[in-house]
Amino acid sequence: MVTPDRATGTSSDREGTKAMSSLLQASDLTHEDKVVWLEDPAQLDYVRQALDKTPRRRGKPRYYRDGRMVGFAELCDSAEADPDSGLQKRRVFYLLPHDRDAEPDGLYRAGAPGEAVDPRTVEPRHVGMKTERSQRGAAGAATRTVA
């Protein structure tokens, strides 16, 4: 069985968008209060996660990417806005049109994007984790289960 690793990296603004780096650190998530799912995470092998800058701490943020948003984090009342932009940094979970859920035999039939984590491991204030299921798919994980 694959041991889950925490997804790590740095957060930085992408020029021309409101999205930030999709490789997160726990320090990016200290003000998260809860995670809201728009789709059932049990039905998804993986979700992509990123930090977006939004004007509010709560509620569904605007979505600027291709594909669809499947969840987002809400922040606690004490979360302060970024001093430069005045915006809140919130985690967003999404899938692109070529991801495994839409194209099971496509590019990510095996493996997953770098920013992908198993949605079952997502909790407020904790970076999601990669698991055998997120990296290999439900069918692959099922065939490797030891009895």
N, C-alpha and C positions, 0 to 999 in steps of 0.2 A: 504494500500500500504506500502511496505517496504521502509524505509528511507535508502538511500545509505550510507555506511560507507567507509571511506578511508582505504585501506589495509595498515597496518603498520607492522613494524618489524625491524630487524637489517640486515645489509649486512655483510656477511663474506664469505671467500673463502671456498669452499668444497675441501677437500683433494683429490688430484688426478684428478681434472677436472678444466676446465677454467670457470665453472659456479659459480655464487655467489648466495647468499640467494635470494629467490624469493619473500620474503616479504619486500617491499620497503618503504622508507621514501622519502619525497619530497627533502630532502637534497642530496639524491643519484642522483637526476635528474636535478640539477641546470644548467648543460651545454647542455641540449638537445636543438636542433634547430628545428627538425621536426621528425614526425613519418611516416615511409614508410610502407604501407600495401602491402603484396604479394597476399593476398586474400581479397575479399570484407568483411569488418568487419560487415556490415549489415546482412550478412548471418550467423553469428556466435553468439550463445547465450553468450559464454564466451571465453576468451583466457587466457592462463597461461602467467605470466610475470616473468622475471628474469633478473638479471644483469649478463652479461658476460664480460670477459676481452678480448679485441680484439686489434690488432696492429694499426687499423686506426679509425679515427673519423667518416668517411662516407663510404657509399657503403654497400653491403650486407655482413654481417659477416659469417664466417664459422659456421656450425651448428653441435653440438656434441651430441645431445640427440636423443632418439627414437622419432618417430613421425615426425612432420614437422614444420618448421618455417612459421608463417603467417604474421609476421611483425617485424620491428626493428626501433630503434631510431638512428638518426644521430646527431652528436654533433657539436656545434659551433666551430669556429676556435680558440677561446681562451681556449678551454678545455685542461687541462694539463694531461699528462699521470700519472699513479700511480707511485710514486717515487720508490717503491720497485720493481715492475715488468716491468715498462716502457710501460705498456699497458693501453688502454682506457677502462673505465667502461661504457658499453652501454646496454640499455634495449632491450631485445629480447622477442617477443611474439610467443608462440608456442602451439601446441596441440599434445597430445599423442594418440596412436592408440585406447585406450579404452575410450576416451573422448566422450561427448554427440553427437558431430557432426557425428562421425563415428558409434557410438552405441547408438542410441536414447533410447533404452530400457535397456541399460546396467547400470553399476555402478553409473553413474551420471545422470540417468533419472530425479532424483530430487536431488537438492544439487549440489555442485561444489567443486573442490579442493580448499585448502586454498589460493593458489596463483592466483586463477582465478578472473578475473574482466570482467565487461561488456565492450567490445571493443568500444562501442559508447561513453564511458566516458573517453577514453584515449586521452590525449593531451600532447604535449611536456611540460616537467617540472612539470607535475601533475601525481601523482599516480592514476591509474585507480580505479574505484569504483565498489563495489558489488551492484547489483540491483535485483529486483524481477526476472527479466528475466534471469540474470546470475545464480541466485541461484535455480530457479525452472524450467526454460525452457520456450520456447516460448508458448507452449500449456498451461502450468500452468499459465503463466502471462496473457494470453488472457482470461482464464476463470475467473480470479479474477478482471478484469477491471470493475470499477464502472461506470455506465452510467450517 
